[in-house]
Amino acid sequence: MPRVELELGIEQIAKMLETLSQQELETLEFLLQPELAAELRQRRQEAKAEFEEGKTLSSAELFAE
């Protein structure tokens, strides 16, 4: 994989981070903390199993006032 090196000051990095969208910030968090991605995968598997077992709320129950 090609490699690029840049010399950036902390202020430049901060300005770049300020321009990121919410989705880009979340992606960056997952890249910097792989345990978050693992936790999300685990939660997804658990939610899928609960859905298949009928343990989740119906749309009517979820949005009932």
Protein Blocks (a to p, Z undefined) as FASTA:
>chain_A
ZZddddddfklmmmmmmmpcfklmmmmmmmmmmmlmmmmmmmmmmmmmmmmnopaccfkl
mmpZZ
